[in-house]
Amino acid sequence: MAYKVTSLYKAYGKEKVLGGLDLEFPAGKVTVVLGPSGCGKTSLLNILAGLDTAYSGSVTGFESDAISYVFQEDRLLPWMGAKANIVFALRNKMGKELAEKAATDALLAVGLASYLEARPGSLSGGMRRRVALARAFAYPSDLFLLDEPFSSLDLKTRIAVMDLFLKLRASDGRGAVIVTHDVREAIYLADRIVSLSEKPSVVVDSLDIDMSRADRSFASGAAAALEARLYASILSPAHSKEWPGH
């Protein structure tokens, strides 16, 4: 399946956000979209997910596939336990018995076997993130979309949850599109990184990442040159294409 966007423009009234994006997302790979805060990364994900149709340009591949969306917030129902939250998300996709098994298996996979009935308010931030990831992996989809999924966590917890995501995804095989403003996080997670400028954003750099897990480590200096390149790219000034209709 080919996933791509072509000449993608998005504005909110007079505020121009996406300035003509041309992007491809390789199937079965983790593509990280990197850019400064406010450049339109969440807007891009909402378009890919079909939640926003007020744009100009074309979106290919996403419209025919089921998508698991991990939002910036955990979006767990506070009156339900961890397992019940996942079952609720699966309610229109499978029968109750299958949904309960899928939810239980997903929570076991993220190390929360003892917290099936725990409500979100009793869980730490890292545990709530793991429930959100479990819900995404339990959902029968072809692709993951993740919006700054680890940014609210302290560094140690963030690395642990990112490792968990990578482990689950490697055994699962589904592709993912992740947006972030964090350069080290992008290097840690990505098969491919695309950098956007400030808004109205355009693509200013793209590269495939072929580095060992050790070289991607937050404690390693091996990625210094790549970091410098990516920092320079996200600091690039806006220079959008000619706006449609002008």
Secondary structure by P-SEA (a helix, b strand, c coil): ccccccbbbbbccccccccbbbbbbcccbbbbbbbcccccaaaaaaaaacccccccccccccccbbbbbbcccccccccccaaaaaaaaacccccaaaaaaaaaaaaaaaccccccccccccccaaaaaaaaaaaaaaccccbbbbccccccccaaaaaaaaaaaaaaaaaccccbbbbbccaaaaaacccbbbbbccccccccbbbbbbccccccccccccaaaaaaaaaaaaaccccccccccc
